[in-house]
Amino acid sequence: MPGFEIFGDKEKKEVMEVLDTGILFRYGFEHARKGRWKAKSFEEKLCKFTGAGFAHLCSSGTAALSIALAACGIGAGDEVVIPPFTFVATFEAVLNAGAIPVFGEIDETLCLNPDRLDDVVTEKTKAIIPVHMCGAMARIDKIKNFCEEKELILIEDACQAIGGFFKNKHLGLFGDMGCLSFDAVKTITCGEGGGVITNDNELYKRAFRYADHGHDHLGGPDRGEDGHPIMGANYRISELNAAVGVAQLERLDGIIKIQKRNKKIIKDAISGAIDIKFREIPDPDGDSASFLSFFLPDETRAGNVIKALGKNGVDGCFYWYDNDWHYFKCWDHLKSMKSAAKLCVELGVDKPDYKNLSLPESDSVMKKTISMLIKLSWTDSDIEQRIIGIKNAINN
């Protein structure tokens, strides 16, 4: 990870096929495009890889979340439960839908704790969005059961987990819809891109329409003859971005294999460290292995180790507790409701007090967590040197 580490002739070929036609738009221009439909091809390949009945490609993982929320009918005043450890896009998409993000605790899977969902679900709760963080899964079976019992919509944010499975089922297919990201630093990349997957044809049709201004795409060659059964937005992906993704998706099996190999070598080598405990993964065989995450005994020890890793030349390591993008403690713009325009949540009398939000169980987990990016380009010598650096940092 990420896919740009192995750009090559496949990506160039797919992109040049688009440039050869001059058609960068994903719809229409049937005669000029010479039968080349990169977005459609990507969607077909994505369905085959994941096992999804339907897939729709869009401009980003953030767009995918917005599309899924809209397709599932989530909007003004609805509460949506999300984890505090995620990328900011998760809560941004909820807010931009007019809904209200409500934060649940995480556990040592680094994902939503299903045993704590009852603590935050109210009569206003409409959906739960578990986030499969750092390439591995939440306790998605238990979360799914909870949603079914409470009659809640389940949208999976699998933006960091392409190639991840739980009991041989691709992440994103346990709920009503799943969201994927193919941005510049994901396991496979389009440069910018995302997608939604589902087995529900009606949700797919709503997503397909919403992502393109509500077009029903039934007008044939003339877009002007399309009907508009719903309002929508512009979340389209270009054929150029999709072309890169087509080539990258063909590499995905190989990428996952490399990541699993590299992760296993490092994990096995440091597993004897006396005070390291590894992240809990509900289905280790389904791990996409994009990160190796482990726990130290406490915040002080974790802080010392993350500094020592840097001093020993071990790059690509993250201490999420003080990370601006991924943990709620540093989301000052959310706490103070700093937005370009007034948000729907600001109009509510009983809006959440994000400024004083307390999630002690999540804090306890994140204070001791370090995650290490697993790269594709490492040689055996690179891995050997990395292991030496890690052991020096841990034993420092």
C-alpha positions in Angstrom: 0.0 0.0 0.0 -0.5 2.3 -1.7 -1.1 1.3 -5.3 1.0 4.1 -6.8 4.1 2.2 -5.7 3.6 -0.1 -8.6 2.3 2.2 -11.5 3.5 0.8 -14.8 2.6 -0.1 -18.3 -0.9 -1.3 -17.5 -2.0 2.1 -16.1 -0.4 3.9 -19.1 -2.2 1.6 -21.6 -5.6 2.2 -20.0 -5.1 6.0 -19.8 -3.8 6.2 -23.4 -6.9 4.4 -24.6 -9.0 7.2 -23.1 -6.8 9.9 -24.5 -6.9 8.3 -27.9 -10.7 8.8 -28.0 -10.7 12.3 -26.6 -13.7 11.4 -24.5 -13.1 11.9 -20.8 -16.8 12.0 -19.8 -18.2 8.7 -18.5 -21.6 9.1 -20.3 -22.6 9.4 -23.9 -20.5 10.0 -27.0 -21.0 6.4 -28.0 -19.5 6.7 -31.5 -16.5 8.7 -30.6 -15.4 6.6 -27.6 -14.6 3.5 -29.8 -16.3 1.2 -27.4 -14.1 2.2 -24.5 -16.1 2.6 -21.2 -13.6 2.7 -18.4 -16.0 3.6 -15.6 -18.4 0.8 -16.6 -15.5 -1.6 -17.0 -14.2 -0.8 -13.5 -17.7 -1.3 -12.0 -18.0 -4.7 -13.7 -14.6 -5.8 -12.4 -15.4 -4.4 -8.9 -18.6 -6.5 -8.8 -16.6 -9.5 -9.8 -13.9 -9.0 -7.2 -16.1 -8.1 -4.3 -19.1 -10.3 -5.2 -21.4 -7.3 -5.1 -24.6 -7.3 -7.2 -24.1 -3.7 -8.1 -21.4 -1.1 -8.0 -21.3 2.6 -8.9 -18.0 4.5 -9.4 -17.8 8.1 -8.2 -15.3 10.9 -7.6 -14.1 10.0 -4.1 -14.7 8.0 -1.0 -16.3 11.1 0.6 -18.7 11.2 -2.4 -19.4 7.5 -1.9 -20.5 8.2 1.7 -22.7 11.1 0.6 -24.3 9.0 -2.2 -25.0 6.1 0.2 -26.6 8.4 2.8 -28.8 9.9 0.1 -29.7 6.6 -1.5 -30.7 5.2 1.9 -32.9 8.3 2.6 -30.9 9.7 5.5 -31.3 13.4 5.9 -32.3 16.4 8.0 -32.4 15.6 11.8 -31.6 11.9 11.5 -28.9 10.6 13.9 -26.2 8.5 12.5 -23.8 6.6 14.8 -20.2 6.6 13.7 -16.8 5.9 15.4 -14.5 8.6 16.7 -11.5 6.9 15.0 -12.1 7.5 11.3 -11.1 10.0 8.6 -13.0 13.3 8.9 -14.9 12.5 5.7 -17.2 10.2 7.7 -18.7 12.9 9.9 -18.5 15.5 7.1 -20.7 13.4 4.9 -23.2 12.9 7.7 -23.3 16.7 8.4 -23.6 17.5 4.7 -26.6 15.2 4.5 -28.3 17.3 7.1 -28.0 14.5 9.6 -26.4 14.4 13.1 -23.2 12.4 13.8 -23.3 10.6 17.1 -20.1 9.0 18.3 -20.0 5.5 19.8 -17.0 3.9 21.5 -14.4 1.7 19.7 -12.7 -1.4 21.0 -9.4 -3.2 20.3 -10.5 -3.9 16.8 -10.0 -0.1 16.3 -13.6 -0.1 15.1 -17.1 0.5 16.6 -17.8 -1.6 19.6 -21.1 -3.4 19.0 -21.5 -3.9 22.8 -21.7 -0.2 23.3 -24.1 0.8 20.6 -27.1 0.7 22.9 -25.5 3.5 24.8 -25.9 6.0 22.0 -28.9 4.8 20.0 -32.0 6.9 20.5 -35.5 7.2 18.8 -33.8 9.6 16.3 -31.2 7.1 15.2 -31.6 6.1 11.6 -28.3 4.5 10.7 -25.0 3.2 11.9 -21.8 3.6 9.9 -19.0 1.3 11.1 -15.6 2.1 9.6 -13.3 -0.7 8.8 -10.1 1.1 9.8 -6.6 0.4 8.6 -7.5 -2.4 6.3 -9.3 -4.7 8.7 -12.8 -5.3 9.8 -15.1 -4.3 12.6 -17.2 -6.9 14.4 -19.5 -6.5 11.5 -21.5 -9.6 12.2 -22.6 -8.3 15.6 -23.1 -4.8 14.3 -25.3 -6.2 11.5 -27.4 -8.2 14.0 -27.8 -5.1 16.1 -29.0 -3.1 13.2 -31.5 -5.8 12.2 -32.8 -6.0 15.7 -33.2 -2.2 16.0 -34.4 -1.8 12.3 -31.5 0.6 11.5 -29.8 1.2 8.2 -26.3 -0.2 8.0 -23.8 1.7 5.8 -20.2 0.4 5.9 -17.3 2.8 5.4 -14.8 0.4 3.9 -12.8 3.2 2.3 -9.6 1.9 3.9 -10.5 -1.7 3.4 -10.6 -2.7 -0.3 -9.6 -6.3 -0.5 -10.7 -7.0 3.1 -13.1 -9.8 3.8 -15.0 -11.2 6.8 -15.7 -14.9 6.6 -15.2 -14.8 2.8 -17.6 -11.9 2.2 -16.1 -8.6 1.1 -16.4 -5.7 3.6 -19.1 -3.3 2.5 -21.6 -6.1 1.6 -23.0 -6.8 5.1 -25.1 -3.7 5.2 -27.4 -1.9 2.9 -24.5 -0.2 1.1 -20.7 -0.1 1.3 -18.4 2.7 0.5 -14.9 2.4 -1.0 -12.1 4.9 -1.7 -9.5 4.9 -4.5 -7.7 8.1 -3.7 -4.0 8.7 -4.0 -2.9 6.8 -0.9 -5.3 3.9 -0.9 -4.4 0.2 -1.6 -5.5 0.7 -5.2 -5.8 4.2 -6.6 -7.5 6.2 -9.3 -5.7 9.4 -8.2 -9.2 10.5 -7.0 -12.1 8.1 -6.9 -14.5 6.1 -4.9 -17.4 3.7 -5.2 -20.5 2.3 -3.6 -21.4 -1.4 -3.6 -24.7 -3.0 -2.8 -26.8 -6.1 -3.4 -30.0 -4.0 -3.5 -31.1 -2.9 -7.0 -33.3 -0.1 -5.8 -30.5 1.4 -3.7 -28.2 1.1 -6.6 -30.6 2.9 -8.9 -31.0 5.8 -6.5 -27.2 6.0 -6.1 -26.7 5.8 -9.9 -29.1 8.7 -10.3 -28.1 10.8 -7.3 -24.5 10.9 -8.3 -25.3 12.5 -11.7 -27.8 15.3 -10.9 -30.7 12.8 -10.7 -30.4 11.6 -14.4 -32.1 8.3 -15.0 -29.8 7.7 -17.9 -32.6 6.4 -20.1 -32.5 9.1 -22.8 -30.0 7.3 -25.0 -27.3 9.2 -26.7 -29.0 12.5 -25.9 -28.5 13.4 -22.2 -31.0 16.1 -22.6 -33.7 13.5 -23.0 -33.0 11.8 -19.6 -35.6 12.0 -17.0 -34.9 13.3 -13.5 -36.9 11.3 -11.0 -34.9 12.7 -8.1 -32.6 15.7 -7.4 -28.9 14.9 -7.1 -25.4 16.3 -7.2 -22.3 15.9 -9.4 -20.2 13.1 -8.0 -19.1 11.7 -11.3 -15.7 10.2 -11.9 -13.8 10.9 -15.2 -12.8 8.2 -17.6 -9.1 9.1 -17.0 -9.4 8.4 -13.3 -11.4 5.2 -14.0 -8.8 4.0 -16.5 -6.1 4.1 -13.8 -8.4 2.2 -11.5 -9.1 -0.5 -14.1 -5.4 -1.3 -14.2 -5.0 -1.1 -10.5 -7.9 -3.4 -9.8 -6.3 -6.1 -11.9 -3.3 -5.8 -9.6 -5.3 -6.1 -6.3 -4.9 -9.8 -5.7 -1.2 -9.4 -6.1 -1.1 -6.3 -3.9 -2.9 -8.1 -1.0 -0.6 -11.1 -1.3 2.5 -8.8 -1.0 1.0 -6.9 1.9 0.1 -10.1 3.8 3.6 -11.5 3.3 5.4 -8.3 4.4 3.1 -7.8 7.4 3.6 -11.4 8.6 7.4 -11.2 8.4 7.4 -8.1 10.6 4.7 -9.3 13.0 6.4 -12.6 13.5 9.7 -10.9 14.1 8.5 -8.5 16.8 5.8 -10.8 18.4 8.2 -11.7 21.2 8.4 -8.2 22.5 7.3 -8.3 26.1 4.9 -5.4 26.2 3.5 -5.4 22.7 -0.1 -6.6 22.0 -1.4 -6.7 18.5 -4.7 -5.3 17.3 -7.7 -7.7 17.5 -8.8 -8.7 14.0 -12.1 -10.7 14.0 -11.1 -12.6 10.9 -7.3 -12.6 10.4 -7.7 -14.4 7.0 -9.8 -11.5 5.7 -7.3 -8.8 6.7 -6.1 -6.7 3.7 -2.8 -6.2 5.7 -2.3 -2.6 4.7 -1.3 -1.8 8.3 0.3 -3.5 11.3 -1.3 -2.1 14.4 -0.2 -2.8 17.9 -0.7 -1.6 21.5 1.8 -0.6 24.1 0.9 -0.7 27.8 0.1 3.0 28.2 0.2 6.5 26.6 3.7 7.3 27.9 5.2 4.1 26.5 3.5 4.5 23.2 4.7 8.1 22.9 8.3 7.1 23.6 8.1 4.2 21.1 6.7 6.4 18.3 9.6 8.9 18.8 12.1 6.1 18.9 10.8 4.5 15.7 11.4 7.8 13.9 14.9 8.1 15.3 15.6 4.5 14.1 14.6 5.3 10.6 11.3 3.4 10.7 9.0 5.6 8.7 5.3 5.3 8.0 4.2 4.9 11.6 1.2 6.7 13.1 0.2 7.6 16.6 -3.4 8.2 16.0 -4.3 9.7 19.4 -2.9 13.1 18.4 -3.5 12.8 14.7 -5.4 15.8 13.2 -7.3 13.8 10.5 -8.3 10.6 12.2 -9.3 11.0 15.9 -12.0 13.2 17.3 -9.7 14.8 20.0 -8.1 17.0 17.3 -11.3 17.8 15.3 -11.5 21.4 16.5 -13.6 22.4 13.4 -16.3 19.9 14.5 -16.2 20.9 18.2 -16.7 24.6 17.3 -19.0 24.0 14.3 -16.7 25.9 11.9 -18.3 25.5 8.5 -18.6 27.6 5.3 -22.3 27.7 5.8 -24.8 27.0 8.6 -25.3 23.3 9.2 -28.6 21.6 9.9 -27.3 20.3 13.2 -26.8 23.9 14.4 -30.6 24.5 14.2 -31.4 21.8 16.7 -32.2 22.7 20.3 -30.6 19.5 21.5 -27.6 19.3 19.2 -24.7 17.2 20.5 -22.1 18.9 22.6 -19.1 17.9 20.5 -16.8 20.3 22.4 -17.2 18.3 25.6 -17.6 14.9 24.0 -16.1 12.2 26.3 -15.3 8.7 25.0 -13.0 7.2 27.7 -13.0 3.7 26.3 -11.9 5.0 22.9 -9.3 7.2 24.5 -7.9 4.2 26.4 -7.5 2.3 23.1 -6.0 5.1 21.1 -3.6 6.3 23.7 -1.7 3.1 23.4 -2.0 2.4 19.6 0.6 2.6 16.9 0.0 1.7 13.3 2.6 0.9 10.7 2.0 1.2 7.0 2.8 -1.9 5.0 4.5 -1.0 1.7 4.6 -3.0 -1.5 8.0 -1.7 -2.6 10.1 -3.1 0.3 12.9 -5.5 -0.6 13.8 -8.3 1.8 16.7 -6.1 2.9 14.4 -3.2 3.6 12.2 -5.4 5.7 15.3 -6.8 7.6 16.5 -3.2 8.3 13.0 -2.2 9.4 12.8 -5.1 11.9 16.1 -4.1 13.4 14.9 -0.5 13.7 11.6 -1.6 15.3 13.4 -3.8 17.9 15.8 -1.0 18.7 12.9 1.4 19.2 10.9 -1.0 21.4 13.9 -2.0 23.5 15.1 1.6 23.9 
